C-alpha cells in the first residue's frame, strides 16, 4: 500500500506497513554513493542492517522514486519506506517530520543540491535527528551525490556554480570555494578532517578534491583526508571503519573509488597556497597518498579507515600539484613517509627499525645511522604532536595513548626518517 501526504512545507509518500516496527539486530553503517545511478549491492548492504525496520528517505527535490526500489525491488525485507521532500526550511521544525526521521531504522539522503540540505537542515532539529540516528541510535545511513557530499565532518555546499578542478588549482581561494565547512553539521564516524566528492572521474573532480584537502590542511594545520566515488559506485563503511566498494568493475573499468590522505611527512602543508596564485602542493611528488579501489559487485577488497593504511584489492598512487597542474604517479606503495624524488642517503630505510608493530604499551627502535639523533616525535594521523622521546632513548611508553595509527619522526643531522606504527 502506498500513501501520500502534502503539507505547505513538505510532501511525503509512504509504502508498506503504517505501524512503527523497531527492527531487530540493527547495525550501524554509512553508505556513500557517487551518483548517476544506484548500485543495488550497496543498497542491499544498507537495508540488510536495518533489521526489517522502517526506512526514511529525505530529499529537497523529486518525489517517491526510492519507495518501491527499497521496499520491494532489492529483495531485502523492510517494514516500510517513507519519503519526505522538504519544500522549505520550515519542514525542518515540523514535529511530524522530526518524529519520522528519529523513528527510522535506516535513513537515506537522496541526490539534488547540497546547498538546499545545508540551508534547510543546518542548526535545526533535522540536523539533530540525523546525528542522533548516526551516533546514538546507530542505524545505517546513506546518501548519494548531494547526500554523499554532506555525509562527512567536512563538506562543500556552494550556493552557486560548483567549483571546477581548473578553478580550484589555479586559485585555491577562488570565490566558488564558498561554504567549505568543518565540524559544524553532521558528525559521521571515521570522517575527521575528511571531505567527500562525487561524480568523480566523470566530471573530472580530482583536482578540486585535492584543492579541498589543501585548503583544509592549511586552515587547520592538520592532515586532511578524502573519499571519492565515481558514478554508479558506492562505499559501504561498517562499524569498525572497514570500507568496501560496490560497483561493476571490471565489466565497467571506470567503476573506481578513491581514498585520499595528505602525506605523513612532518612537513605536509602546501608549499604555495595564496589567493590568486596557482596551488603548489608537491612535497617530493608525494603530497597526497591515494588508495584507488575498484568497485566490484561483491564488494571484494577493502580499505581500513581506522588506520588509513590497511587495504586489499586496490593500488596506491601519489598525487601532487605543481603550479596549478595535478599529476598522478601510479603503483607507488603505501609508505607516505618516503618521497619519490628524494636523494638517497647512506643507510636509507635500513638505518632504522621500529618494533613491535602493532604495539601495545612499549615501542622500541634500533638506529643504525651514522649521524646522531637530535629529536624524536610521535604524531597522530592528523599530524598533531602526541608524544616526544629523549634523543638518546630507544624505547617509548605508549600507555594512555588511544589505539590507532601514528607516525614517529626521527631527526638526525642532515637526515629525517619517519615510520608508521599501529597502537593496538
N, C-alpha and C positions, 0 to 999 in steps of 0.2 A: 504494500500500500504506500502511495506517495501523497504527501500533503504539502501545500504551500501556504505561506502567510506573508503578508506585506504590512509594513509599518512605515511611518514617514521617514525614518532614518535608516531603515534596513529592510531587507527581504530575506525570507527563509524558506527552505524546502526540506522536507523530511521524508525519508524512505525507511520502512521497516517498523519494528515494534515501538510504540509511543511510550512504553514504560521504561523507567531508568534501570538498567542492568549494570551492576558494578564491575563485572568481569572477574575472571579467575586467573591467578598467576600472571598478572600484568607485569611486563618487563619494560624498563626504560630503553630508550634508543633515539638516535637522531638520524633522519634521512635528509640528505642534501642532494637535490636533483637539478641538473643543469638546464632544464627547459627544452623546448622544441618538441616534446612528446614524453609520455610517461613510460618508465621501464617497469614492466609487470613484476619481475622478480623482486625488485627493491620495494615495490608497494606491498607485495605479499609478505616480505620480511617485516615490514612495519605493521601490517594488520595482524600478523600472527602473534605479535607481542601485546595486542590489546585484550587478550583473554576473552574474546567473544563479547566484549562490551560495546559501548556506543562511540561512534566516530563523529567528530565535528570538523567541517571544512570551513575556513574563514577566507574571505576574499573581498576585494573592493570593485570588482567588475565581473561580468559574466553571470552565470546562473547555476543550475544544478548538474553540470556535466560530470561531476565526480560521484554523484549519489549511486546510480546503478553500477558504475565501474567498481566502486569499493564494496557495495552491498552484495552483488550477485555475479560479477564477471570474473573475479580473480580466484574464486574457489576457497576463500577464507571466510569462515562464518563470523559475522558480527551482528550485534543486536539491532543496530540502526545506523543510518548515516544522515546527518543534518548539515546542510549548507547554510551559512549566514553570510549574506552580502552586505557590506557596510556602504551605505549611500551618503553618509555624512559622519562627522566625528561625534555627533550626538549619540549614535548607537553604542559607542564605547562606554557610555554611562548608563545604559539601559539594563535594569535588573534582570530581565528575561535573558538577554544576550549573555550577560556575565555568568548567570547560573548554568546556561547550556554549555559554555566553554569549560567551566570549572568541573562540571559533572562528567566530562568526556573521559574515555579510556584511551583515546587516540585523537590527536589534533593534526590537521594538515593545512598548510598555508599555501593557497593557490598562487599562480603567477599573476602578473599585472604590472603595477608600478610601485616600487618600494617607497617612493615618496608619499603615496597615499597611506601606506601602512605606518610610516613614520608620523605623519601628521594626524592620522586618526587614532593611533594607539599609544604613542609615547606619552608617558606620565599620566596614564589613565587606568581604570580598573581592568581593561583588557590586557595591558602590559603586565599587571599584577597577576592576572589569571593565567597567562601563558607561562610566566615564570613559576607560578605555583604548580602547574602541570609538569614542567620540566624538572624542578628541583625538590618538590615536596611530595606530590602525588606520584611522580616518577613514572609517567606514561610515555609511550612513543610519540614523538613529534617530528613532523616532516615539513618540507617546503620545496617548491620548485620555482626556478627563475627568481622572480622578486621575493618569493617566500624563502628561498635559499639565501638570498642576499642579506636578509636580516637575521638569519639564524647563526649568529656568532657574536662574540663580545665586541668586535669592531664591525662597522658597517659603512656602506656608501649609499646615500639616498639623495641623489640630485633632484632639485626642483625643476630643472630644465633639461637641456640636451645632455645625454650621457657622455662621459669623458671618453675620448678615443685614445688609443695607445700612443699615437704620434704626438698628440697634445700633451699627454702626461709626461712623456720623456723629454719633450722639448722645453717644458716649463713645469717643474714639479709643484709649483704653486699656481697653476692655471685656475682661473675662476670656476671651471667646472669640477674642481675638487671639492666644491661646496658640500657640506654635510658629510664629512668623513668623521664619523663618531666613534667613541670608545667608552665602554663600561658604563653606559647610561641608558640602556634599553633592555635587551634580552640577555639573560645570564645563562649561557649554554655551556655545559661541561666540555672540557678539553679544548676550549677556544680562547684561552687567554692570549691577548696580543695577536689575535688571528682574524683575518678578513677573508671572506669567500668571494668567488666570482663565477659567472655562469656564461653559457653560450660561448665557450672559451675560444677554441680554435676557429669555430665558425665565424665569429665576429672579431677575431684577431685581438683578443683582450689580454694576452700575456704581458705586453708592455705596460699597460695601465695597472695591472695587478702588481707588477714589480714596483711601479710608481707608488701604489698604496703602501706596500711594505716599506719602501724607502721613507715615505712621509711619517709612518707610524714609528719606525725605528728612530728617526731624527727627533720627533716630538717627545718621545718618551725615554730616549737613551736606553732602549731595551731591544733585544732581538724580536723581530716580528715574524709572523707565520701566515700561511695561506692555504686554502683548499679550493680547487677549481674543478669544474665538471664541464665536459663537452655536452652538447645536446644529446638527448636520449640516454644519458648515463646518470648514475646516482651513486653516492657514497653512503653506506649504512654504518653507523658508529654505535657499538654496543656499550654496555655499562662499564666495561673495562678500558675503553678507549681504542678497541680494535676496530679498524676501519676497513670495510670491504667495498669493492667497486663492482657495480652491476651494469651490464650493457651487452652488446652483441659482438664483441671482439672475439675472434678475428674475422668473422663474416663482414663486419664493418670496421675496417682498420682505423678509422678516426675515433672509435669509442675508447677514449682515454680519460683518466682523472689525474690530477696533479696535487702533490703536497709540497709546499714551498716553505723554506725557513732561511732567515738571514744567517750568514755564516757564523761559525762558532769560534772564529779567531777573536782575540781580545779586542782588536780594533776592527769593529764590524760596521761602523756607520758609513754612509755615503761620503765619498771624498769631496764631491761638489753637489750641493743641493741649495740652490738660491732661486729666488723669484726671477723669472725671465731668462734663466741660464739653463742650457741643456744639462740633464742629470748625468753625473758620472758616479757609478757605483760598481767599481771594478774589483778591488780587494784581491789582486792576484788572479783575476779571471775566475774568482770563486765567491762572488758576493752573495749569491743565493743558491743554496743546495735544493735540488728538486728531485723528488721520487715520482717518476712517471709510471702509473699503474694502469695497465689495460683493464677495461671494464668488461668482465666476462659474464655469461648467462648464469653461472653457478656462484658468482662472487669469489671465485678462486683467486688466491693471492690476498695479501693484506698489507696494511701499514699501521704501526702501533703509535697512536697519539700520546701514549703515556710516557714514551721515551724519545720519540721522533728520530729513531734510527733503525728499529727493527722492521723489516719488511721482506716480503717474498713475492715473486712473480712480476716485479717491475724493474725499472732501470734508473740508476742515479745519474743525474745531469747537473752541470753547473751553468747558471745563467748570470750574466753580468751586463752592465750598461756602460758604454764609453761615449761621452759627448752626445747623449741622446739616442744612441743606437743600441738595441738589445741584441746580445749574442748568446748562443746556446752551445755548450760543449757536451757531447754525449758520452755515455759509458765511463763515468769518472770515478765511481766508487763512493762509498758513504762518508769517508773521512773528510769532514769540512774543516778540520784543523790544518790540513795541508793546502797550500795554494798551488795552482797549476804552473805559474811562471816563476816560482821561487828558485833562487840559485841554490843548488845542493851545497850542504855544509858537511864538514867531516863528521862521521858518525851517523848522520841522518837520523832516521827513525830508530835505529838500533842503539842510540845513545841513551835511551830512556825506556824503562819498563815500569808499568803500573799494575799492581795486583793486590788481592784477588779482584776479579771483575766478572760479574757483580760482586759487591762487597756489602757486608752488614755493618760492622762497627769500626773497623780499623783498616785504613787504606795504607799500603806500603808501596815504595818505589825504589828502583835501582837506577842511579845516574852513572853513566859510563863516559860522559863527555869530558873533554879536556879543560873546559872553562868552568870557573867556579859559579855555582848557582847563587843569584843575588836575591831572588824572591820567589815565593810560591803562593799562588792564589787560586781559590776554588770559586767558580761562579755557577749560577743556575742556568736553566735553559734560556732565560731572557737576558743573560749577560750581567746579572746583578751579583755583586760580591757577597758570598755567604761565609767563607772561612779563609784564614791565612795560616801559613806554617812557617816556622823558622827556617832560614836558608840552609842550615846545616842538618835539618831533620830528615828522617827517611820514613816516618810514619805520621798519620794524621787520624785523630779520634773523630769519628763521624756520628757519635751518639747524639741524639737530639735533632739530627738533620733529617728532614722528611724524605721518604722514599721517592726516587725519581732519577732523572738523568742529569749529570753535572759534567763540568769541564774543569780540569786542573791545568793551570798555566805555570810553566817553569821559565824563569827569566835568568839566562846566563849572560856572560859577557859576549855581546855580538850575536846572540842566538836566543830565539824564543821557541818553545815546543809546547804543544797543547795535547792533552789526552782526554778522551771522554770516558766516564765511568758511570755505572749504574748503582745507586744505593737501594738495596732490597729491604 
